[in-house]
């Protein structure tokens, strides 16, 4: 029972910080300050996820250039936040396209840094240096880029759909789960639980999404619900695969009873590129 209350309190604090920072612009009636607060929150998450990732791969002998990775992560974050604050005509899509175009330069610099290193696998370590940028920094920055483009309510709904899918999949698996989905990477997941999570998420998307943001048609919400529910499960499996490959149960212990930053944001990191692409290319 004590563990249950610890997990509950930890989850409440996490939800308040996450949603409070996202909705701070509305609460303070100042979108610019709100965007800065949300960016600061996700910046902390970004650094936490990056630290946990490097801590895990170090167990495999990796010697990545961590300062370079952190610097580029913060640069991408700043590039996304700057245009709406400075009232620039650049939209989030153009900023992120620029960030992707700079990626080859960053990898070249990571490889050059290895000339002064002592690694016996320099290209492997240069690649490890770049993983947090693609896996962590850019997905989180995409979430920030969506706020001035389509509004915080759309981002809020994406987050809620992920949380509902996780909860519904857990409940469905507990009640009906019989067939293991991917026992090698996540023994607790079942096909029945996953299907129940998808169903509940799609119902939430169709009935709550249009009410929360009427400007987005119900069939777009249906598509976003499908993205969130299906990719959510795959994102969780990807992080489970990473942890099992390095022999860890949790990526960290920042959230008592829940694990680390990567444990809490694993699904959103995989979902955001797909959701951003759909919203930017099809809805907007």
N, C-alpha and C positions, 0 to 999 in steps of 0.2 A: 504493500500500500504506500509506503514511504517513497518508493521508486516512482510510482504512478504520479504522486503529487509533485515530485521533483521534475519529472518530464512535462507535466502540465504547466507548471510555473515557467519553466524554460521556454516552452512553446509560446506561451502568452507574451513573454518579454520579446521574443523574436518577432512575433506578429505585430506587436505594438510599434516596435522600432521600424520594421519594414514598411508597414502601411502608413505609419505616422509620417515618415520621411517622404513617402510617395505623395501623400495628400497634404503635405505641409504648405504647398503653394495655395491650395484652396482654403486651408484653415487660417493662414496668415493674410489671405487676399493679396498675395504678391507672388506671381508665377516665377519671377526671376530668383527670388530668395528661395522659393520652394524647390526649384530645379537645382540650386546649389546645395541645399540640404540633402536632397535625394542623391546627388552626385557624391557628396561626402560619405554618405552611408555606404553606397556601393563601392566607393573607393576603398573603404576599410575592408569590405567583403573581398574585394579584388586582391588586396595585399594579403589577407588571411588565407584565401584560396591558393595564392601563389606560394606562400610560405609552406602550406601543407603539401602542395604538389612536390616542391623541391625536397622537403623532408622525406617524402615517400621514395622518390627516385634515388636519393642518396644511399638508401639501403641496397640498391643494385650497383653501387659503385659509380654513379653518374657524378660529374664535376661540372655542372652547368655554370654559366656566368650569371649569377643571380642579380647583381646590381644592374646589369644591362637589361635583363628581363623586366625588373621593377620599373626602370626608367622608361622603357617603351610602353609598358602598361599605363603608367601615369600620363604619358604623352597622348596616347589614344583617348584616354578619359578627358583630358583637357581639350583636345581637338573637337570632341563631341559637345562639350558644355559651352565652349567659347562662342560659336555662332549665334545661338538664341539669346545669350546674355548681351552680346554686342550688337544685337538686332541686325545680323548679317543676312544676306539673301540666300546663303548656302543652307541647304536642308540636310537632314541627317543622312540621307542616302549618299549625297555627294561627299560628305565628310568621311563616312565609313569607306566609300570607294577609294578615297585618297589614302586612308589608313592601310587598306589592302595593297595598294600600289607601292607603298613604302615598305611592305613586308620583305621583298627580296633584298632591299638595302639593309634592313635590320639583320637578316640572316647572314649576309655577307660580312657585316660587322661582327656578329657573333662568331663566325668562322675565323676572322682575322684575330680576334681576341685569343683564340685557342693557340695561336703561334707562340704566345708567351706562357701557355699553360704546360702542365706536366701530364696531361691525360694521354693514355695509350689509345684512346678512341676519340679523337678530337671532333670528328663530324657527328658522332653520336651525341656528344655533349653540346655541340652547337645546336643540334636539333632539339635537345631537351630544353635549351635556353628559350627556344621559340614557342614551345608548346603552350605555356601559360598565356601567350598573346592571342593565339587562335582559340584555345579552349576556355579561357577565363576572361581576359580583358575585353576582347571585341564583343562577345555575347552580352556581357554586362553593360558595355557602352551602347549597344543597340537598344537595350531597354531604356536607357536615358534618352536616346535620340527619338524614341517614339513619343515621349511626353509632350514636347512642343509641337510635334507633327499631328498627332491624332488625339492627344489629351490623356490625362492621368487615368481617366475612368476605363479606357480600353486596356491600359497596362494593368490596372487593378483587376480587371476581369480575367486577364491571362493568368495572373498570379493565383487568383481564387480558383480558377479551373484546375490548375496544377495541384493545389492543396486538396480540393474536393476529390480529384481523381485518386490521389494517394490514399486518402481516408476511405473512400468507397472501395478501392481495390483491397485494402486491408480487411475491411468489414466483410466484403464478399468472399475473400479467401478464407476468412475464419469460419464463415457460415457454410459455404458451398465448396470450398477448395478441395479437389481430389487429385487433379492432374498437374504435376510440376511443369512449369513453363520452361525454365532454363536452370536446371539444378546445378550445373557446373559453376555458374556465376552467382546465382541467388536462389538458394534452396527454398526460401520461404514463398516465392512467387508462384502462383498457380494460374492456369488459363481461365478458370472460373472467376477468380478475383479480378483479373485483368479485364475480362469482359464486363463484369459488373461496374468497374471503375469507368470504363469507356461509356457505358450506357448512361450512368448518372451524370457524367460530365457533359455528354451531348444534350441531355435534357436541360441541364443548367444553362448551357450555351444558348439554346434556342429560346428558352422562356425568360431568362434573366438578362442575357446580353442585349437584346433590343430595347428592354426597359431601361437598362443602365446607359446605353448609348444608342438612341434611336437612329442616328445618322448612318449606322452600320446595319445593313439588311440582315434578316434572320439567316439566310443561307450562307452569308459570310461568317456569321457567328458559328454556324454548324461546322464549317470548314476549320475555323480556329479551334473549336472544341475537339475536333478530330485530331488536329495537329498536337494540341496540348495533351490529350489522353494517350495517344499512341507513342509520340516521341517522349513523353514523360517516362513511360515504362522503359524505353530503350536507353534513355539517359541515365536512369537509375542503374540499369544493368552495366552500362559502360563504366560508371564509377565503381561498382562492385567488382568488375573485372580488374580495374586498376588496383584496388585495395588487395584483392586476392593475389595478384601477381607479385606484390611486395610483402605479402604475409601480414597485412594489417586488417583489423576488424573495423576500425573507425579512422577517418582521416585526421581527427583531432578530438579535443574535449572542450571546446569553447562553449558548447551547449550541453549541460549535464543531462544525460539520458538520451541525447540525440546525436552526439558526435561533434564533428567539426564543421567548418565553413563549407567544404566540398560536399559533405554529407547532406547539408540542407539545400545547397544550390545546384546540385548535380543535374537535376532535370531541367531547370531553367537555363543552364548553360547550353544544353543541347537544343532546347526548344526555341530560344530567342532568334537564332538565325533563320529558322523556317518561318516563324511567326512574323518576323520583320520583313522577310522577302514577300510573304503573302500580302501583308498590309500595305507595303510600299508599292509593290508592282501591280496588285490587283484591286485593292480597295481604294487607295489614294488616287 
